[in-house]
């Protein structure tokens, strides 16, 4: 599944001030890691993917543009897809902060 390089650049720019961010090609797209833990990325041409944690999964799904991540055909608890257009309209930085609240608390790898 090809990803949109423009969306990757927008996420890259939004993450640029955060320490511990690295980038890796995964799942046919680009993923960003925080201290070695998967943070989020671009997995297709019209959506962001964020790791929000199982405890905040339902809360994330109530946010505009979010839907369950079903990369393998099964819903993946703790991960969501977010419609790119909606995320950009409502605030990509807010999704980054929401995601960082979970991933930033994980043990570094």
C-alpha positions as CSV (number, residue, x, y, z in Angstrom):
1,X,0.0,0.0,0.0
2,X,1.7,3.2,-1.2
3,X,1.7,6.2,1.1
4,X,1.4,9.9,0.3
5,X,4.8,11.6,0.7
6,X,3.1,15.0,1.3
7,X,1.3,13.6,4.3
8,X,4.6,12.1,5.5
9,X,6.2,15.5,5.2
10,X,3.4,17.2,7.2
11,X,3.7,14.6,10.0
12,X,7.5,14.9,9.9
13,X,7.3,18.7,10.3
14,X,4.8,18.4,13.2
15,X,7.1,15.9,14.9
16,X,10.3,17.9,14.2
17,X,10.5,19.6,17.7
18,X,10.1,16.4,19.6
19,X,13.2,14.6,20.9
20,X,13.6,10.9,20.3
21,X,11.8,10.7,17.0
22,X,13.1,8.4,14.3
23,X,11.6,7.3,11.0
24,X,11.4,3.8,9.5
25,X,9.7,2.3,6.4
26,X,7.2,-0.2,7.6
27,X,3.9,-1.8,6.5
28,X,4.4,-0.4,3.0
29,X,4.4,3.1,4.4
30,X,6.4,5.3,6.6
31,X,6.3,5.1,10.4
32,X,7.7,7.3,13.1
33,X,9.0,6.0,16.4
34,X,9.4,7.8,19.7
35,X,12.3,6.4,21.7
36,X,12.2,3.3,19.6
37,X,8.4,2.7,20.1
38,X,6.0,2.9,17.2
39,X,4.3,6.3,17.3
40,X,2.3,6.7,14.1
41,X,2.8,7.3,10.4
42,X,1.3,7.1,6.9
43,X,0.0,3.7,5.8
44,X,-2.0,4.8,2.7
45,X,-2.7,7.8,0.5
46,X,-5.4,9.4,2.7
47,X,-4.9,8.5,6.3
48,X,-2.6,8.9,9.2
49,X,-2.1,6.0,11.7
50,X,-1.6,6.7,15.4
51,X,-0.8,4.4,18.3
52,X,-3.0,5.7,21.1
53,X,-2.9,2.7,23.5
54,X,-5.7,0.3,24.5
55,X,-6.9,2.4,27.4
56,X,-7.5,5.5,25.2
57,X,-8.6,3.6,22.1
58,X,-12.4,4.3,22.5
59,X,-11.6,8.0,23.4
60,X,-9.6,8.2,20.2
61,X,-12.4,6.7,18.1
62,X,-14.7,9.5,19.3
63,X,-12.4,12.1,17.9
64,X,-13.2,13.5,14.4
65,X,-12.0,11.4,11.5
66,X,-10.9,8.4,13.5
67,X,-11.7,4.8,12.7
68,X,-10.4,1.5,13.9
69,X,-7.1,0.3,12.4
70,X,-7.7,-2.9,10.6
71,X,-4.4,-3.4,8.8
72,X,-4.7,-7.2,8.8
73,X,-8.4,-7.4,8.4
74,X,-8.9,-7.4,12.2
75,X,-9.2,-4.4,14.4
76,X,-6.0,-3.6,16.2
77,X,-6.7,-2.3,19.7
78,X,-4.6,0.7,20.6
79,X,-4.2,1.9,17.0
80,X,-6.4,4.1,14.9
81,X,-6.5,5.5,11.4
82,X,-7.4,9.1,11.0
83,X,-8.7,10.7,7.9
84,X,-5.9,13.0,6.7
85,X,-8.2,15.8,5.6
86,X,-10.0,15.8,8.9
87,X,-6.8,15.7,10.9
88,X,-5.4,18.6,9.0
89,X,-8.6,20.6,9.5
90,X,-9.0,19.9,13.2
91,X,-5.3,19.9,14.2
92,X,-2.6,17.4,13.4
93,X,-0.6,18.6,16.4
94,X,-3.5,17.6,18.7
95,X,-3.3,14.1,17.4
96,X,0.5,14.1,17.9
97,X,0.0,15.3,21.5
98,X,-2.7,12.7,22.1
99,X,-0.5,10.0,20.8
100,X,2.6,11.2,22.7
101,X,0.7,11.0,25.9
102,X,0.7,7.2,25.5
103,X,3.8,6.4,23.6
104,X,5.9,8.8,25.6
105,X,5.1,6.8,28.7
106,X,6.4,3.5,27.2
107,X,9.8,2.1,28.2
108,X,12.4,3.2,25.5
109,X,13.7,0.5,23.2
